[in-house]
Amino acid sequence: MSVDRADFGAFFAAVRGGQRPFRWQERLLDHILRTGRWPDQLVAPTGAGKTSVIDVHVFAVALMASGHPVRVPRRLALVVDRRALVDDQHEHATTIATQLAQARDGRSVLARTAAALDSLRAGRREPASGPLSIALLRGGAPPSRRWLDDPLGCAVLCATPDMWGSRLLLSGYGSRAQAWPREAGLLAYDTVAIVDEAHLSQQLVVTARRVTELATIAEEPLGVPVLQVVETTATPRADAGVAVGVEPDDLDVDETLRQRLTTSKPVTLLPLAAWPIPHSGPARKAGVTTLADEAVRLREAYGSTVGCFVNTVAVAAAVAEELRARGMETELICGRLRPYDVARLRPPASKLLSIGGDAAVDVLVSTQSLEVGVDLDLSAAVTELAPGGAVAQRAGRVNRLGSRPTEVTVVVPAADLPAGAQSGPYQRDDLAAALTWLERQSADPAGLAPWALREPRPPAPALRRDLLQRLELAQAWHLARTSDDLAAGQDDLDLWLSDSLDEPDHEIGLVVRRALPADEADAVRLIEKLPPRPHEVFPVSIRRATKLRERLKPGSVLVRPGDDAPRPLAADDRLRPGDQIVIDDSNELFTFGVVDLDGNQRVDDVLDKLDEPKPGEVVLRIERDTAAHRRFLDAVAATAELTEPDPAEPDPLEVARLLRVHRAELSPYPMVVAAAGLLDRTSDERAEAELTLHWQDSDDGKPELSRLIVVDLRRATDDAELRQTWTPRRRAVALQQHAEAVAERAGTVAARLDLAAELVVALRLAGLHHDDGKADPRFQRSLRSGTAPPEPLAKSGVRDARRSRQLRASSGLPTGWRHEQLSVVRAWPALSTLGGRWRELVARLIGTSHGHGRHGFPHTSEHLLADADEITATLYDEGLWDELIERTHIRWGVWGCAYLEALLRAADGQVSAEGS
């Protein structure tokens, strides 16, 4: 089954609830299909439907899969510096992915599109999660990783600038160093990045386009489209390349678009004596009262829901409290909320954060989180003065459909702004320029209507650095040393990513768990079994988190990417981007569910409160906190053999039976049902769930079951380190079987990407030899206790990470020993028939097949092998390996090599996840 160009309107309507595409969206698709490239600029004022780039991308890739002759990028990265918009785009992409995955009627446009996208992945024995892969990459949330195993498929990545940019520069925030090369490779090839509000991310755009240049100048191009970078803007610039978007003639044809863009939005300026609103005192109270008064007035004049936009979380919380005290139904949303809390305001739980709205909510209070892209249709709005672009975006959430009269009030200073004045993240110069512009717009009847803002444009914020930095080739080579402890680490990426070189304000995640064990070791073991899930993570800036640490109660746990396991948070731990801190729910750090330096409230643990568990997210945790839970735990304990020192694990099938017997009284019900199903499918052949029991001594001295945990093992296949020795099937996997499967898959992936025949052969050979070093007897002992198995294994049946580490420690292998370093030595003679550069490329792919060896390995020949030979010494003592890495960089480029590594590692990941 396939689709053709004429199906686009029907596809668009199917994923948009019947809405037909605008003419500019049709032109965008045709431009991509004609040229194979996205435009340099996307011209779309607020309200024109920029999120539709997801729909266009998905359909363009489906057309390519259906035989359209022009090759288009398979991956779309949407990059914007607004957490709420990142989440909104992710929600829309997820909706499309779900619709495609559920399309059953083979004749429908959705089913034909899904079939076309599925055909891209031919060669995989087990289906991927769906025709469309979705990833969320934003601060404070565990980064999505499944897209890394799917280089052939269509994907949509929703990201903040620092999370996307750091990955492009081989230094991904929140990722293990071993993942950096594959992330960078897949982002630099077969990807288009759309940078929204590009005027706020000028350095990022410059750097991304420079990466494209550096990838293009490699001696031997890969034949795969290099990164394309698109800026979104309300008005095109003649010096910024090809532009596609809304044109004046479109308004004569698209009535709906004309109504959205041209309906007037009068703006009123409301002077406030003490502005910016101070942190405390009578002036703060007066400012909060003024904002609340105006919100109430607008509610009475225009109905619900009125938007109230402010510049700081503290003011937002105070205004929300004031409005609730007046009896107004008020919701508060800002970037420091958990995805779980935001989901309460989205369909199906609520229509508030949708174009339909929720008439029961009188006022929606927000910071800049909702400025961009979120599909709201507020009746009116009051906002604090902010930079011109921010005010325009806030007004864009008002009367979005252009179907009713409205008004926007801007609270401004009654006198000139004092020198050094700042409101939230906004600087005096930007605020003063915005005020001058607003005074002019307040005299225009059209006010802040999107079409009226094309000329004069809202003033752009001043660049907070002297000049934009160009990434040089030597710096790219330096960043490529991902295995080395570089003097210039992640902290220096702002030079190439940020429009400001002030103190960076990257993010960590804060996670609340109930009743963390008082014993540090027990707390660490618990978090190791139940690591943070995306829906429960509060994003918090490192600067704010540093101050919050002073108020944390003892017993917090640090989860750091790259560490083997969680560990207690120590006083001297320096927080890094992507870290997560797990705290006990007795900590009082919140105000109305928002992380607040002055907060004195608690929030609930929401780990297991997902209404509809997704594959890989089933987590059931039952503790002795209710009478019903105690009855169930005692019933499970009765089936366990009470051996010393710990009782034996009961039969998973028996636990599944007991879950069903007690399910009516157990909570949370959806997780109980899902966990029972996983345990039913856990057998001697395959494990889909891991059952863990925690015991304690009861009052009578007998063992008492205190906690039962069921973890979905399907998520373990996302862990690249664990996959090196672990398989979802409980049986062991022979080394030769695994090597042949990876070789076949790597060749298939390369061929379907239309790589040159020599590259297909290179990837196949690298797959065949990438695990040769696992035949070392010491490594074989690390896979299972006792003597080494008679046939070399690639994977063991050991599923517990702690047990795997114990076996490794007793195997005789040196600390940090890497089997792929030895794989290069074992394969080197077999590769002698290849030409020099191809031998070096295959060796490089073998040695870097798990993200190590860039540039060096920790062991010399003496420690790698007890009886090291000349080959080993030449490679690792005399510098051949380092020379080989540099020569392959010259021939295929830094990002080209990373891309080829990503293809091999994806093939390995797919095969391992399938159990081979």
C-alpha positions, 0 to 999 in steps of 0.5 A: 500500500502507498500514498501519493501527493493527492492524499495530503489533504485527506491525511492532514484532515485525518490527523487534524480533526477535519481541518484542511491544510492552508495554501502555505502548508501545501506549498511547503510540502511541494517545495520539499518534494521538488527540491529534497530540501526544507526552506531556510526560512519558514514564514508563519505569523502566530496563529498560522499553524507552524506545528503542522510542520510535523504533519508535512514531515510525516507525509513527505517521508511516507511519500518517499517510502512510497516511491517518490523520487526525491529523498527527504530527511527521515528525522525532524527536530523541532527546537524551541526554548519553551518547555511548554511548547516542547511538550505541546509539540511532543503531544501533537506528534504523539497523537499522530503516532498513535493514530498511525499505530492504531490505523486498521482499515487498510484503505484509509489514508492513515493506514496507507501512510502507516504502511508506507512508513513501516516499509522503511524498516524492513529487515527487523524481525520484531516491529518497532513501537509504531510507524512513527518514532517520537522523542522528547529532549528537554531539561529535567526529563529523562531523555528519549533513547529509542530513536537511536535504534531506528535510523531507517524510520520516520522520527520527530524529536521535540527539544530545547536548544541546549538539549538538541545542540549539546547532542549535535556537538557530541556532548549530550546533556543528560546522556552517557558519554558512550551515547554522544557519538551516535546522537551526534551522527543521527542528528547531523545526517538525514535530519532537518532541524526547525528552530522556532523563535530563531532570533532568540537562538542565533548562536545555535543556528550559526553552529548548526549550519557550521556543522552542516558545512564541516560534514560536507567538506569530508573527503568521502561524502556518505551520500546521505542528506546532511543536516538542514536548518530552518529558521521560523520567522513572521517576516522573511529576511532577504539575506537568510536564504529561501523562504516559504510561508504565508503570502498576502494572496493567501489571505484572499483565499483562506478565509480561516487564515485571514480571520486568524491573522487579521482580526484586531486585538486592541492593546491597552497600557496599564501603568503601575507605580512600582514596576518591575514588581518587587520580591516583597513588601507593599509594592509587591502586594500592589502589583499582584492586586493590580494584575488580579483586578485586571484579570477579573475585569477582563473575565467579566467583559469577555468571559472565560478563560482569561490569560494572565502572563507574568515574568516570574514564578513567584509572581505567578503563584501570588496572583493565582493565590489572590484570584483563588481567594476571590473565588475565581477558578484559576489554574497555574502553569509554568515550566517547573511543573511535572509533565504529570501535572500539565497532563491534568490540563490537557485532553482527555483530562481537561480541554484547557490547554487546547483550542476548545478551552475549558469554560469552567476555568476563569483565569489561566496564570502562566509565565513565559512557558505558554508564549509560543505555539501552544494552541490556546484560544483565550478570551482576553489577556493581561500581561506584564511588560516583556520584550516585544517578541514575548508580548506578541507571542502572549497576544497570540494565545488570545482569540486565536481563531479570530472569532470574537472581540477581545483585548490585551492589557499590558502592565507597564511602568508608570515612569521611566525604567531605572538603570539596571531594571530587570523583570524575570529573565528580561533586561532593561534595554529590551523592556524599554524598546518593547514599551516604545513599540507598544505605545505605537501599537496601542494607537493602531486599531489592529493592535497586536493582530499577527498580520499587523506585527509584520511591519513594524516588527516587535523589537528583537532582544539585544544579543548578550554577547559581543560576537557569534562564535564559529565552530572550527574543525580543530574544535570539532576534533576536540569534541569528538574525543568523547572517551577522554576526560577533556579539560573543556567539558560540557560547561563550555558548550555555551560558547557555541550554543547560547546567545548569552555568555552569562552564568549558564542556567541549565537544568536538572530534574527533581523527583518526589518519592514517598517514604524513601528508606532512611538507610542510604543503601536501601534508598539507592537500591530502591531507586536503582529498581525504580529510576525516575520516569519522565512524567514525574520529573520537575525541571529545575535550573541548576542555579535554583537547585543549588539553593534548594539543596540547603533546604533538603532533608537528609536521604536524597539520591543522585541519579547521574547519566554515566554512573553505574548506579544511583548514589546518595547525594553528597554535600560536595556533589557539583550538579550537572545538566541532566542530573536527577535528584530523588527526594522524600515526599516530606520535603516542603519545597513547593507552592501550588505544585510549583518548585519554589525557593520560598515554598512550604508545601508538599507534593505527592509521589506520582510514579505509578499514577499513569492512567494508561501505562505505555510499553516500557513504563509499567511500574507497580509498587505495593507497600504496607501502607494500607490494609488491602496492600498488607493482605496482598503482601501477606498472601504473596509471602505465604507462597514464598519459601522462607529460606535464609538469609532471604526468603526465596522469590515466589513464582511470577505466575502465582504473583500474577494470580494473586494480583488478579484475586486482589485487584479490586482493592489494590491501587493503582488499578491500571498498573496492577492489571498491566503488571499481572499481564507482564508476569503472565508472560514471564517464563523460562524462555522470556522475561517481560517483567522483573519481580523484586521483593523487599523483606523486613523483620516483623515484631515476632522476628519472622521475615515480613514482606514490606514491598513488592515491585514489578518492573517492565523489563522491556525498558531494559532494552533501551539501556545500551550498557545492559544490552551488551551482556543481557537479553530479554530472553532468559536463555543465553545467546551464542557469540557466533549467532549474535555476530552473524545477526548483527552483520546481517542487520547492519548490511540491511540498514546500510543498503536501505539507506543507499550507502555506497557498496563499500560502506555496506560491506564495511558495516557488515564486516564490523558487525561480524567482528564487533564482539570478537573480544568477548571470546576471551575466557575472562569475559566468558566467566563474567557472563555466568558463574562457574567455569566458562561455557563450552561455546563462547557466549555474547549474552548471558541469562543473567538479568540482574544488573547487580549480579552482572557487576558481581560476576564481572568483579570476580572474572579476573578482568581489569577495571574498565576492560573493554571487549571491543578493544580486543575485538579490533586485535582479533579482527585485524588479520581478517581485515588484511584483504581490504584496502588500507582506508577500508581496513581502518574504517572497519577497525574503527567501527569495531572498536567504537561499537559501544561508544568507547575508544574515541580516541583512546582506550584505558588499557595498554597491550600489557593489560589488555592481554596477558600474552600481548602480541605485535598487533596489540602493541602496534595498535595500543602502545605505538599509536596506530589506533589514534592515527587510525581514528584521525585518518578516518576523521579526515576521510569521512568527517567527524560527524560522518564517522559518528553516523556510521558508528550510529548505524552499526550500534543501531543494528546491534541494539535492534538484534539485542532487543529481539533476543539474539 
